Amino acid sequence: MTPPQLDGLAMADLQRLLAQTDAAIAERRVEELKVLADGFARKLAVNGFSVKEGIDALKPYIGKNLRPNLQPRQDQSA
């Protein structure tokens, strides 16, 4: 929906649309994680490693925030 179409909607309708959007995003994330895990498992196997070895190699990363910072730095213009 475009912003002008959203202007006339009741709060309940907006909340319903938000819930649908959140559900679609969550579903997409699950699917993307499955694709990544499948690719990782295949690469491990091709290189002679087991999935358990791959999981063990990832354990040091548990709890670390490896996401790139998407905020522009102070010295960069947006």
GICOR-V657264 format. One line per field, one symbol per residue. ss: DSSP state (~ for helix, > for strand, _ for the rest). phi: phi as a letter, one per 40 degrees, with the letter a starting at -180 (. if undefined). A space follows every 10 residues. Layout:
ss->???
phi->???
This chain:
ss->__~~~~~___ ~~~~~~~~~~ ~~~~~~~~~~ ~~~~~~~~~~ ~~~~~~____ ~~~~~~~~~~ ~_________ ________
phi->.cdcccdccc dccccccccc cccccccccc cccccccccc cccdcccgbc ccccccccdc ccgccbcccc cccdcbcc
